[in-house]
Amino acid sequence: MNVLIPSPLRSYTRQRRVEAAGSSLSELLGDLDRQFPGIRFRMINEQDQIRPHIRIFVNGDQTFDMSLHLRPTDEVTIVQALSGG
């Protein structure tokens, strides 16, 4: 499925959009990490939860559910919040 990668994580992928597979969000992120080692840790913490500065959208709807069932036609968008003053 099509995954949109935010600018701060493109150092891993070198591209804005990538293809990844998985029947759940957890599997999809695992496939991304297989293709682009280290990227999953930037999004998911040691408790297997989405980090506070990361937002993941599936077909435009935000989700925090790592077990969310995905279809091959879904579009996943990863957004990384920026902070500073």
C-alpha positions as CSV (number, residue, x, y, z in Angstrom):
1,M,0.0,0.0,0.0
2,N,1.0,3.6,-0.5
3,V,2.7,5.3,2.6
4,L,3.4,9.0,2.7
5,I,6.6,9.7,4.7
6,P,7.1,13.0,6.5
7,S,10.2,15.2,5.7
8,P,12.0,14.4,9.0
9,L,11.9,10.7,8.2
10,R,12.9,10.9,4.6
11,S,16.6,10.4,5.5
12,Y,15.6,6.8,5.8
13,T,13.5,6.4,2.6
14,R,15.0,9.1,0.3
15,Q,11.5,9.5,-1.1
16,R,8.1,11.0,-0.2
17,R,6.0,8.0,-1.0
18,V,6.9,4.3,-0.5
19,E,5.2,1.0,-0.9
20,A,4.8,-1.3,2.1
21,A,2.7,-4.4,3.0
22,G,1.0,-5.7,6.0
23,S,-2.5,-6.8,7.2
24,S,-2.2,-4.5,10.3
25,L,-0.6,-1.2,11.1
26,S,2.0,-3.1,13.2
27,E,2.9,-5.3,10.2
28,L,3.0,-2.4,7.9
29,L,5.5,-0.5,10.1
30,G,7.5,-3.7,10.4
31,D,7.7,-3.9,6.6
32,L,8.8,-0.3,6.5
33,D,11.5,-1.1,9.0
34,R,12.6,-4.2,7.0
35,Q,13.0,-1.9,3.9
36,F,14.4,1.1,5.8
37,P,16.1,-0.1,9.0
38,G,15.6,2.1,12.0
39,I,12.5,4.0,10.8
40,R,10.1,2.1,13.0
41,F,11.9,3.1,16.2
42,R,11.5,6.8,15.3
43,M,7.7,6.3,15.2
44,I,7.1,3.5,17.8
45,N,8.3,3.4,21.4
46,E,9.5,0.4,23.5
47,Q,5.9,-0.2,24.7
48,D,4.8,-0.7,21.0
49,Q,2.9,2.6,21.1
50,I,3.0,5.5,18.7
51,R,5.3,8.1,19.9
52,P,3.6,11.4,21.1
53,H,5.1,13.5,18.2
54,I,3.9,11.1,15.5
55,R,0.4,11.0,14.0
56,I,-0.7,8.2,11.7
57,F,-3.7,8.4,9.4
58,V,-5.3,5.6,7.4
59,N,-7.4,6.9,4.6
60,G,-7.5,10.3,6.3
61,D,-8.6,9.0,9.7
62,Q,-6.1,9.3,12.6
63,T,-5.4,6.0,14.4
64,F,-3.5,4.9,17.5
65,D,-4.5,1.2,17.0
66,M,-1.4,-0.8,16.1
67,S,-3.7,-3.8,15.4
68,L,-5.9,-1.9,12.9
69,H,-6.7,-4.1,9.9
70,L,-5.4,-2.7,6.6
71,R,-6.3,-3.4,3.0
72,P,-3.9,-3.3,0.1
73,T,-5.8,-0.2,-1.3
74,D,-5.5,1.8,1.9
75,E,-3.3,4.9,2.0
76,V,-1.3,5.6,5.2
77,T,0.0,9.0,6.0
78,I,2.7,9.5,8.7
79,V,3.0,13.0,10.1
80,Q,5.7,14.2,12.5
81,A,4.9,17.2,14.7
82,L,7.5,19.9,14.9
83,S,8.3,21.8,18.1
84,G,10.3,24.7,19.1
85,G,9.9,28.3,19.8
